[in-house]
Amino acid sequence: MKLKLDITPNLVAAMAAEVKAGEKAVTAAMREAGIGLKSAWRGQITGAGLGRQLANSIRSQTYPKAGESLNAAALVWSKAPVIVGAHDTGPLIRSRDGFWLAIPLPAAGKGRRGAKLTPGEWERRRGLRLRFVYRQRGPSLLVADGRLNTKGLGVASRSKTGRGRATLPIFLLVPQVRLPKRLELDRDAERALDSVPGLIVANWVETRL
């Protein structure tokens, strides 16, 4: 019996076509995995009640940006990594100066664009002085002598007789606070990574068809 191996240009072309199909499949798979992970992270953020704006900080990009490659990769990241990372890890937050963290109570209201007020800013905006009240049990307080307006916010009293004036708790003072962990980003990242082989095979078969 005689065997004959005949390597023709057609075989070379077939191998080149197979490599090209592989490049397209891998690139498409990484693009799908990246977009899927971006969507999953955005869903987690909105589901945790952290807002659409923070969710939209999640972006994805496939490399190479143009063309296909067997070494294609996808990058998913946040444009607000500190905020997203804090909600993902649940860190322990301490005051920078080593004293107290001032947590605004409802009577404090909010700052510009919904930001939380600091005690100094609150005093400047309301024209009232805050007093420190130490409590042996429970957090200490910063209070002000004034009244609650119709919106439930602490403001200066207009009464000359003192009628309606009260001591209003404005801030809680605590040495530290642990931010609750509200996200599970690693979970979705692992799922995206596990999906890559199946996506490559599916895209390769589709390319061949």
N, C-alpha and C positions, 0 to 999 in steps of 0.2 A: 504494500500500500504506500502510496506517495502522497505527502501533504505539501501543499504549496501556499505560501503566504504572500499575498500580493498587496503591497501598500500603494495605494493610488492617491492622487490629489483629492479624491472624494472623501477619503478617510480623514485627511488633514482638515478639510472644510467642515466635516461633521464634528470633529473635536473642537474646532474653533467655535462652532455654533453652540455646542454644549457648554463651553466656558461662558459664552455670552449669555446663554439662558440662565446659568448659575449666577452671574453678576446681577442680572435683572431680578432674579428671585430673592437673593440675599438683600439687595437694596430695598425692594418692595416690602420684604418682611420686617426690616428694621424700621422703615417708615411707619408701617402699620402698628408695630409694637410701641413706638414712640408716641404716636398720636393716641393710641389706646391708653397708655399710661398717663398722658396729659389729661385726657378726659376723666380718668378714674380719680386723679388727684384733685381736679377741679370739683368733681362730684363730692368728694370727701369734705372739702373746705366749705362748700355751700351747705352740705348736709349737717355740718357742725355749727351752722349759724354764723359763720365768720364773714359772710358777705360775698357778693359777686365780684367786687373790685379786687379783693385778695385772691379769689379763685382765678381771675383773669391774669394774675401775675405768673401763673404757671405757663411755660412756653416749651416748645419742642423744636428740634432741628435734626435733620438727617445729614450725615456726611458720607461721601462727598456731596457738596451742595448741588453739583451738576454731574450728570453721568451716572454710571453704575459701577459697582466694585464688589468683589468677593469679600473685601474687608470693610464693607459698609458698617456704620455705627449710628446710633441715635442718642441724642443728649436731651434730657428733660430736666428743667431747672425752674427756679422761681426768681422773679425780679425783686421779691421781698424776702430773701432767705432768712433774715433774722426773725421776722414775725412768724413765718411758716414753720421754721425750725423750732421756735419756742413752743408752738402749739403741738408739735410732733413729739417733743421730748418731755414737756412738763417740767421746766427747770425751777429751782428754788431761787426766788428773787429777793435780794437784800438791798437796803438803802445804800447809795453810793458813799455817803458820809458816815455810815456805821450807826446811825441813830434810828430814825423811824421811817416807815413808808406811810404816806398819807393817802388813804383811800376815800374818795368822795362819797358822801351819802346823798340820798335823793334831794335834800334841801340845798346841796351845793350847786346843783345844775350842771351845765356843761360849758366848755369853752368854745372857741371858734371852730366851726365845721364839725361839731360834735366831739371835739377832743376833751379829755379829762382836765379839769382845773387843778392847778397847784394851789397850796394855801396862800402864797404871796399874790398870785394872780387873782384869786378870789377876793382878797382884801382890797386890791386896787379897783376891781370892778364893782364891788358892793359898797365900798366906803365904810366898812366895819372892821373892827379888830377881832382877831381870833384869840381865844384864851385856851390854855392847856388845862385839861382836867385829867388827873391821874386816877385810874381805877385799879384797885388791887385784884379784882376778879374781872376778867374780860379786857378787851382793848381799851387803851386810853383814848381821849377825845380831844378834838379842837372844836370849841363851841363859840357861838356869837350871840350877843344880846340884841334881838330884833324881833321880827315877826315873819310869818309865812304869808306870801301873797297868794293870789287865786290859783297860781300854777304850782303851789307847794314849794316855792323857792324861798330861801332865807334872804330877807331884805331889811333895810333900816326901818325902824318904826317912826311914823310921822306923828304919833300921839305925843302931845306935850305933857299929858298926865301919866303916861306910862301904860295906859290901857292897851291891852292886847300884846304887850311886850313879853317875850319869853326867852329862855335860854335854849338855843337851837343847836343840836349836834350837827356839825358840818362835815367833819372828817373823822374817820377812824384812824388810829395810829397803831401800827403793828411793826415789830422788828423785822419780820420777813413773811413772805407768802409764797406758796407753791402754786404755780400756774397749772391748772388741770390739763392732763394730756388728752387732746381732742382729736388727734389724727393718727393714722397708722400707715404712713407713707411707705415704709419698708415692705409691708404686706403686699401692696399693689405692685411695687417694683419687682418683687420676687415672682409674682404671677406673670408680669410682662416678660421677664427673662425666661421663664419656663415655657412661654408660648412661642418663642422664637423658632425652635426646630420645626414645629408643626407648620408655622407660617412659611418657612423657607420651602418645605416640601410642597405645600399647597400652591404657592406661587410658581414653583418650578414646573409642576404638572400643568398648571394653567398656561405657562409660557410655551410648553411643548405642544399643547393642544392648539 
